[in-house]
Amino acid sequence: MNTKRLCKLIPAAILLATMATPGLADTPPAIEATSGHSLEAAIAVADQALFTVNNTWMLVAIFLVFIMNLGFAAVETGLTRAKNTVNILFKNVTIVPIGILTYALMGFNLMYPGDSWLIGHILGFKGFGLSMDPNGFTSAYNPSYTYWADFLFQSMFAATAATIVSGAVAERIKLSSFILFSIVYVMLIYPFVGSWGWGGGWLADLGFHDFAGSTFVHSVGGWGALAGVLLLGPRRGKYLNGKSKPIMGHSMPLATIGVFMLWLGWFGFNGGSVLSADPGAVSYVFATTTLGAAAGIMSSMLVSWSIQKKPDLSMVLNGCLAGLVGITAGADAVSISGALIIGAVAGAIVVLAVFGFDRLKLDDPVGALSVHLVCGVWGTLAVGLFGKYAWENGVPVAASYSIGAQLAGILAAGVFCFATAYALFAALRAVMGIRVSEHEELCGLDIGEHGMEAYNGFQIFSNQ
């Protein structure tokens, strides 16, 4: 650590540690310029203060990512019909404990296997459950915050991956089948793929860079969603006589609120992925994240307006999310101009992807495939095109990223996730079915699956 910087940090560090550490206020260490022992004590206090600040920021990031679940619930509910509202909300509520509990059971250890990697860094696992060893107080792979903050932060990401699938298969999937799929996918598939990169596996050795999860979260969820959409088929009445019939969502205000909640949560999603409270890196990631979202909104507006001849709010909302997904892989690595280009391209291609999937008769009520899969792939590839920085001690330094390594990660995750998700959905379809009956779909899943209504006096068989 630079001596001048240390001298400036020590007084503030002592104050922070005094307030944050129990008992420290009663016996503050004396600081004497002539005493080497006292300097060591001051450095120890400074380290404790820095640890406290880092851990506090990670807890804040956890809160922000957690609130994204409310954003997903609002977006999915708003963009689907009123008769399926309870079902959408029920799925989004259950996804959170599924993500947390399965991650606690084995997902965390599977994703971060530590020194137990076997067979060429492809398979590794260090056991079930969470550590209760006091020596596990700090994270095994990042000593900047506690083991428990580490687990909670990563578990929020696990829940997010399953939520992506929920929106794409909305309005026709059986609740029981969706829950079983989510349990297996989040407990096994998501952490296994994530271990290839974030857990120090073969993609990490290859130089693959996915800062906060354009591939490891968004594309993983997107490939699972694609498998579900293919096996479920479209909603009844969506495609008639070879033409697509719009099925409008019931609450654009709710969808808009959800997008802003997600944008807010993304500051924790990306900012927390710095894995410390480093002011330079966190501030820079906040800036690239915000600019990516803003560029996505504007480009989606221009593209959709030119194609549809009228401004479409749903396209603009998805443009915002597309920009956020696109910038997530390289929020720490790209320049400001690169962030703007990545967000703008994501906003444009999400509009084209929505029309493209519709033309292929792949019915995705909320645009999850376009936002999370297509823009997740784009954002990951964009690191190889625009990545130029790495952060060392809070300072950006020149770095290069391989397009080949990025493509390898995209393809490996895509093949593995799609194949396993397709097999899992196919098995569920054969054993218990994955689609509700025609009568339930017409009446709405709220009545058919839950026996209740989200809105009092709702009319059965209504299209809204």
Phi, psi and omega per residue, in radians:
M1 nan 2.398 3.118
N2 -1.042 2.343 -3.042
T3 -1.109 -0.760 3.140
K4 -1.090 -0.710 3.126
R5 -1.131 -0.685 3.128
L6 -1.092 -0.743 -3.135
C7 -1.090 -0.591 3.103
K8 -1.320 -0.564 -3.044
L9 -1.359 -0.584 -2.991
I10 -0.987 -0.866 -3.119
P11 -1.039 -0.785 3.131
A12 -1.172 -0.644 -3.136
A13 -1.107 -0.731 3.124
I14 -1.081 -0.729 3.141
L15 -1.103 -0.806 -3.133
L16 -1.108 -0.813 -3.122
A17 -1.153 -0.591 3.115
T18 -1.092 -0.724 -3.132
M19 -1.319 -0.567 -2.993
A20 -1.629 -0.378 -3.038
T21 -1.820 2.099 -3.130
P22 -1.028 2.313 3.075
G23 1.498 -0.284 -3.084
L24 -1.233 -0.528 -3.125
A25 -1.125 -0.445 -3.104
D26 -1.368 -0.460 -3.079
T27 -2.374 1.164 -3.139
P28 -1.173 2.436 -3.138
P29 -1.220 2.486 3.095
A30 -1.363 2.443 3.134
I31 -1.967 2.016 3.131
E32 -2.243 2.223 -3.050
A33 -1.071 -0.454 -3.068
T34 -1.560 -0.071 -3.040
S35 -1.892 1.985 3.083
G36 -1.130 -0.635 3.117
H37 -1.065 -0.750 3.133
S38 -1.156 -0.603 3.100
L39 -1.130 -0.714 3.088
E40 -1.092 -0.690 3.109
A41 -1.127 -0.689 3.139
A42 -1.151 -0.687 3.108
I43 -1.113 -0.685 3.108
A44 -1.102 -0.711 3.098
V45 -1.131 -0.717 3.125
A46 -1.094 -0.713 3.108
D47 -1.104 -0.720 3.118
Q48 -1.121 -0.700 3.126
A49 -1.146 -0.719 3.137
L50 -1.139 -0.711 3.085
F51 -1.046 -0.749 -3.140
T52 -1.103 -0.766 3.137
V53 -1.118 -0.808 3.122
N54 -1.042 -0.796 -3.116
N55 -1.147 -0.663 3.120
T56 -1.116 -0.728 3.110
W57 -1.123 -0.681 3.120
M58 -1.124 -0.634 3.080
L59 -1.144 -0.706 3.080
V60 -1.088 -0.744 3.114
A61 -1.072 -0.671 3.083
I62 -1.043 -0.786 3.136
F63 -1.052 -0.733 -3.103
L64 -1.159 -0.759 3.116
V65 -1.180 -0.643 3.102
F66 -1.030 -0.738 -3.086
I67 -1.207 -0.251 3.063
M68 -1.090 -0.464 3.091
N69 -1.079 -0.641 3.045
L70 -1.150 -0.667 3.099
G71 -1.087 -0.807 3.104
F72 -1.070 -0.737 3.140
A73 -1.066 -0.741 -3.120
A74 -1.201 -0.739 3.135
V75 -1.097 -0.869 -3.102
E76 -1.120 -0.699 3.123
T77 -1.151 -0.791 -3.104
G78 -1.124 -0.598 -3.073
L79 -1.582 0.063 3.060
T80 -2.076 3.100 -3.029
R81 -1.429 2.669 -3.038
A82 -1.045 -0.529 -3.067
K83 -1.263 -0.114 3.115
N84 -2.017 0.263 -3.030
T85 -1.140 -0.837 3.142
V86 -1.035 -0.721 -3.125
N87 -1.100 -0.775 3.119
I88 -1.074 -0.816 -3.106
L89 -1.160 -0.667 3.135
F90 -1.086 -0.777 3.121
K91 -1.079 -0.758 -3.112
N92 -1.203 -0.510 3.065
V93 -1.254 -0.763 -3.084
T94 -1.274 -0.455 -3.137
I95 -1.056 -0.639 -3.084
V96 -1.095 -0.948 3.103
P97 -1.155 -0.546 3.079
I98 -1.064 -0.823 3.130
G99 -1.079 -0.787 -3.084
I100 -1.206 -0.830 -3.043
L101 -1.229 -0.741 3.111
T102 -1.187 -0.581 3.100
Y103 -1.197 -0.638 3.088
A104 -1.206 -0.662 -3.107
L105 -1.118 -0.875 -3.095
M106 -2.703 -0.316 -3.048
G107 -1.059 -0.729 -3.111
F108 -1.101 -0.806 3.134
N109 -1.239 -0.520 3.098
L110 -1.262 -0.636 -3.104
M111 -1.342 -0.578 -3.134
Y112 -2.169 1.377 -2.998
P113 -1.370 -0.019 3.092
G114 1.154 -2.225 -3.074
D115 -1.615 0.166 -3.013
S116 -1.666 0.337 3.138
W117 -1.135 2.423 -3.127
L118 -2.269 2.851 3.008
I119 0.900 1.113 3.016
G120 1.119 0.681 3.088
H121 1.105 0.496 3.135
I122 -1.825 -0.600 -3.075
L123 -2.316 2.236 3.095
G124 -2.780 2.546 -3.120
F125 -2.815 2.328 -3.075
K126 -1.972 0.275 2.996
G127 2.121 3.071 -3.109
F128 -1.627 2.657 2.984
G129 1.389 3.077 -3.119
L130 -1.700 2.675 -3.114
S131 -1.289 2.353 3.004
M132 -1.915 0.113 3.132
D133 -1.242 2.214 3.096
P134 -0.961 -0.477 3.107
N135 -1.206 -0.239 3.091
G136 -1.551 0.279 -3.116
F137 -1.066 -0.640 3.042
T138 -1.799 2.674 -3.063
S139 -1.086 2.535 -3.137
A140 -1.190 -0.453 -3.087
Y141 -2.041 -0.119 3.074
N142 -2.577 1.879 -3.062
P143 -1.425 0.211 -3.075
S144 -1.420 -0.214 -3.116
Y145 -2.716 3.039 -3.008
T146 -1.309 2.783 3.063
Y147 -0.988 -0.692 -3.069
W148 -1.258 -0.658 3.042
A149 -1.115 -0.696 3.109
D150 -1.028 -0.891 -3.136
F151 -1.042 -0.834 -3.083
L152 -1.114 -0.722 3.124
F153 -1.061 -0.831 -3.110
Q154 -1.214 -0.549 3.133
S155 -1.178 -0.546 3.079
M156 -1.103 -0.643 3.101
F157 -1.166 -0.677 3.122
A158 -1.053 -0.761 3.122
A159 -1.116 -0.623 -3.134
T160 -1.081 -0.719 -3.108
A161 -1.036 -0.717 -3.140
A162 -1.265 -0.558 3.132
T163 -1.093 -0.581 3.133
I164 -1.044 -0.708 3.136
V165 -1.132 -0.647 -3.075
S166 -0.956 -0.802 -3.083
G167 -1.174 -0.668 -3.079
A168 -1.205 -0.555 -3.082
V169 -1.771 0.268 -3.056
A170 -1.113 2.671 2.972
E171 1.356 0.069 3.069
R172 -2.668 -0.033 -3.120
I173 -1.603 2.521 3.055
K174 -1.183 2.380 -3.123
L175 -1.081 -0.764 -3.104
S176 -1.092 -0.705 3.133
S177 -1.176 -0.702 3.118
F178 -1.108 -0.744 -3.129
I179 -1.116 -0.770 3.127
L180 -1.119 -0.741 3.084
F181 -1.029 -0.794 -3.090
S182 -1.096 -0.717 -3.140
I183 -1.036 -0.865 -3.095
V184 -1.210 -0.747 -3.061
Y185 -1.139 -0.752 -3.110
V186 -1.326 -0.619 -3.078
M187 -1.307 -0.578 -3.018
L188 -2.036 -0.955 -2.973
I189 -1.240 -0.900 -3.113
Y190 -1.001 -0.908 -3.105
P191 -1.212 -0.547 3.141
F192 -1.129 -0.793 3.104
V193 -1.157 -0.735 3.128
G194 -1.069 -0.540 -3.131
S195 -1.163 -0.408 3.113
W196 -1.069 -0.575 -3.117
G197 -1.976 -1.104 -3.069
W198 -1.197 -0.441 3.137
G199 -1.602 0.182 3.101
G200 1.416 0.457 -3.105
G201 -1.505 -2.732 -2.979
W202 -1.185 -0.550 3.090
L203 -1.217 -0.617 3.055
A204 -1.095 -0.727 3.100
D205 -1.111 -0.535 -3.120
L206 -1.332 -0.309 -3.110
G207 1.705 0.216 3.102
F208 -1.132 2.368 -3.085
H209 -2.159 2.055 3.046
D210 -2.387 1.568 -2.958
F211 -0.943 -0.944 -3.047
A212 -2.283 0.149 2.945
G213 2.024 0.501 3.015
S214 -1.004 -0.643 3.055
T215 -1.669 -0.950 -2.968
F216 -1.183 -0.309 3.055
V217 -2.015 -1.044 -2.969
H218 -1.263 -0.839 3.121
S219 -1.227 -0.609 3.066
V220 -1.018 -0.806 3.061
G221 -1.144 -0.673 -3.114
G222 -1.140 -0.714 3.110
W223 -1.158 -0.662 3.059
G224 -1.113 -0.689 3.111
A225 -1.128 -0.708 3.131
L226 -1.072 -0.748 3.107
A227 -1.060 -0.750 3.130
G228 -1.124 -0.731 3.136
V229 -1.104 -0.729 -3.126
L230 -1.126 -0.739 -3.085
L231 -1.400 -0.493 3.121
L232 -1.337 -0.679 -3.002
G233 1.452 2.994 -3.078
P234 -1.308 2.842 3.028
R235 -1.124 2.626 3.138
R236 -1.125 2.288 3.137
G237 1.550 -0.031 -3.117
K238 -1.284 -0.703 -3.132
Y239 -2.144 2.008 -3.107
L240 -2.191 2.226 3.125
N241 0.961 0.660 3.089
G242 1.378 0.049 -3.125
K243 -2.029 2.621 3.134
S244 -1.497 2.290 3.100
K245 -1.870 2.147 3.129
P246 -1.073 2.333 3.014
I247 -2.036 1.792 -2.969
M248 -1.348 2.538 2.998
G249 -1.239 2.836 -2.988
H250 -1.709 -0.158 -3.093
S251 -2.654 1.630 3.083
M252 -1.190 -0.576 3.033
P253 -1.026 -0.717 3.130
L254 -1.139 -0.730 3.111
A255 -1.103 -0.684 3.135
T256 -1.159 -0.754 3.075
I257 -1.022 -0.738 -3.136
G258 -1.080 -0.712 3.136
V259 -1.135 -0.727 3.102
F260 -1.166 -0.597 3.051
M261 -1.116 -0.707 3.121
L262 -1.167 -0.728 3.115
W263 -1.052 -0.753 3.084
L264 -1.073 -0.817 -3.126
G265 -1.108 -0.479 -3.108
W266 -1.138 -0.400 3.058
F267 -1.124 -0.586 3.033
G268 -1.375 -0.639 -3.133
F269 -1.052 -0.913 -3.141
N270 -1.500 -0.785 -3.119
G271 -1.110 -0.650 3.097
G272 -1.201 -0.430 -3.123
S273 -1.263 -0.115 2.942
V274 -1.118 -0.459 3.116
L275 1.164 0.438 3.007
S276 -2.919 3.046 3.100
A277 -1.718 0.455 -3.135
D278 -0.940 2.060 -3.000
P279 -1.102 -0.663 -3.127
G280 -1.187 -0.872 -3.087
A281 -1.168 -0.776 -3.122
V282 -1.124 -0.761 3.142
S283 -1.098 -0.709 -3.129
Y284 -1.163 -0.739 3.113
V285 -1.112 -0.685 3.039
F286 -1.000 -0.751 -3.089
A287 -1.158 -0.845 -3.127
T288 -1.145 -0.647 3.108
T289 -1.083 -0.814 -3.129
T290 -1.135 -0.757 -3.122
L291 -1.184 -0.632 3.084
G292 -1.088 -0.758 3.112
A293 -1.125 -0.789 -3.109
A294 -1.106 -0.742 3.117
A295 -1.142 -0.643 3.099
G296 -1.098 -0.692 3.109
I297 -1.082 -0.854 -3.043
M298 -1.191 -0.739 -3.123
S299 -1.220 -0.659 3.097
S300 -1.132 -0.635 3.086
M301 -1.083 -0.826 -3.093
L302 -1.148 -0.773 -3.099
V303 -1.200 -0.821 -3.108
S304 -1.177 -0.654 3.125
W305 -1.119 -0.715 -3.127
S306 -1.211 -0.563 -3.128
I307 -1.436 -0.800 -3.047
Q308 -1.588 -0.181 3.124
K309 1.227 0.000 3.038
K310 -2.481 2.598 -3.132
P311 -1.251 2.215 -3.060
D312 -1.884 2.004 -3.111
L313 -1.109 -0.693 -3.123
S314 -1.083 -0.638 3.104
M315 -1.178 -0.682 3.141
V316 -1.182 -0.686 3.093
L317 -1.095 -0.772 3.095
N318 -1.201 -0.487 3.066
G319 -1.127 -0.654 3.074
C320 -1.095 -0.856 -3.140
L321 -1.144 -0.616 3.115
A322 -1.097 -0.766 3.100
G323 -1.079 -0.668 3.123
L324 -1.187 -0.782 3.108
V325 -1.103 -0.739 -3.103
G326 -1.086 -0.712 -3.076
I327 -1.406 -0.230 -3.015
T328 -1.087 -0.643 -3.108
A329 -1.209 -0.554 -3.029
G330 -2.207 0.443 -3.084
A331 -1.038 -0.475 3.131
D332 -1.610 -0.244 -2.906
A333 -1.928 -0.342 -3.033
V334 -1.736 2.809 3.085
S335 -1.354 3.025 3.100
I336 -1.087 -0.778 3.106
S337 -1.125 -0.643 3.083
G338 -1.099 -0.695 3.110
A339 -1.083 -0.713 3.127
L340 -1.134 -0.736 -3.141
I341 -1.159 -0.785 -3.138
I342 -1.048 -0.813 3.129
G343 -1.119 -0.712 -3.122
A344 -1.164 -0.744 3.113
V345 -1.135 -0.733 3.111
A346 -1.046 -0.754 3.138
G347 -1.109 -0.589 3.122
A348 -1.310 -0.798 -3.052
I349 -1.278 -0.401 3.110
V350 -1.170 -0.633 3.095
V351 -1.146 -0.817 3.140
L352 -1.121 -0.633 3.136
A353 -1.179 -0.679 3.108
V354 -1.026 -0.825 3.112
F355 -1.166 -0.647 -3.127
G356 -1.144 -0.824 3.110
F357 -1.102 -0.644 3.120
D358 -1.129 -0.699 3.121
R359 -1.140 -0.562 3.101
L360 -1.421 0.022 -3.127
K361 1.091 0.610 3.009
L362 -1.726 1.789 -2.982
D363 -1.451 1.952 -3.134
D364 -2.190 1.731 -3.004
P365 -1.016 -0.526 -3.034
V366 -1.977 0.000 -3.122
G367 1.357 0.442 -3.092
A368 -1.137 -0.659 3.118
L369 -1.097 -0.754 -3.107
S370 -1.188 -0.739 -3.085
V371 -1.305 -0.961 -2.934
H372 -1.550 -0.680 -3.129
L373 -1.394 -1.037 -3.071
V374 -1.094 -0.842 -3.106
C375 -1.332 -0.404 2.999
G376 -1.158 -0.736 3.076
V377 -1.114 -0.799 3.137
W378 -1.061 -0.809 -3.098
G379 -1.101 -0.651 3.119
T380 -1.192 -0.776 3.096
L381 -1.107 -0.623 -3.091
A382 -1.098 -0.429 3.081
V383 -1.065 -0.701 3.111
G384 -1.207 -0.431 -3.129
L385 -1.544 -0.663 -2.994
F386 -2.072 -0.142 -3.099
G387 -1.150 2.319 -3.113
K388 -2.557 -0.056 -3.084
Y389 -2.226 2.681 2.854
A390 -2.385 2.687 -3.053
W391 -1.835 2.236 3.091
E392 -2.299 2.039 -3.134
N393 0.928 0.728 3.067
G394 1.378 0.175 -3.100
V395 -2.188 2.300 3.087
P396 -1.315 2.341 3.089
V397 -2.168 2.740 -3.107
A398 -1.108 2.404 3.126
A399 -2.635 2.758 3.097
S400 -2.194 2.629 -3.108
Y401 -2.259 2.495 -3.037
S402 -1.582 2.200 3.059
I403 -1.117 -0.647 3.127
G404 -1.065 -0.750 3.118
A405 -1.146 -0.673 3.121
Q406 -1.131 -0.750 3.114
L407 -1.122 -0.666 3.126
A408 -1.084 -0.745 3.112
G409 -1.133 -0.735 3.127
I410 -1.062 -0.850 -3.080
L411 -1.180 -0.747 -3.118
A412 -1.105 -0.822 3.126
A413 -1.122 -0.706 -3.113
G414 -1.113 -0.857 -3.108
V415 -1.113 -0.826 -3.087
F416 -1.156 -0.831 -3.074
C417 -1.191 -0.760 -3.132
F418 -1.140 -0.770 -3.111
A419 -1.107 -0.787 -3.114
T420 -1.231 -0.686 3.116
A421 -1.155 -0.714 3.122
Y422 -1.102 -0.766 3.129
A423 -1.111 -0.691 -3.133
L424 -1.180 -0.799 3.105
F425 -1.113 -0.700 -3.141
A426 -1.119 -0.697 3.106
A427 -1.135 -0.736 3.109
L428 -1.132 -0.677 3.111
R429 -1.108 -0.685 -3.125
A430 -1.251 -0.618 -3.036
V431 -1.509 -0.803 -3.012
M432 -2.348 -0.036 -3.102
G433 1.427 2.597 3.137
I434 -2.116 -0.120 -3.087
R435 -2.072 2.440 3.105
V436 -1.226 2.891 -3.141
S437 -1.220 2.852 3.114
E438 -1.054 -0.710 -3.133
H439 -1.091 -0.766 3.128
E440 -1.109 -0.699 -3.123
E441 -1.155 -0.684 3.124
L442 -1.201 -0.747 -3.136
C443 -1.268 -0.474 -3.060
G444 1.906 2.487 -3.107
L445 -1.239 -0.337 3.094
D446 -1.065 -0.800 3.133
I447 -1.339 -0.842 -3.046
G448 -1.159 -0.725 -3.056
E449 -1.674 -0.477 -2.992
H450 -2.132 -0.304 -3.133
G451 1.163 0.533 3.112
M452 -2.642 2.906 3.135
E453 -2.052 2.564 3.063
A454 -1.360 -0.540 -3.088
Y455 -2.179 2.214 -3.067
N456 -1.050 2.328 3.071
G457 1.395 0.388 -3.116
F458 -1.145 2.497 -3.074
Q459 -1.610 2.133 3.110
I460 -1.093 2.530 -3.104
F461 1.252 0.117 3.066
S462 -1.222 2.507 3.057
N463 -1.346 -0.173 -3.129
Q464 -2.016 nan nan
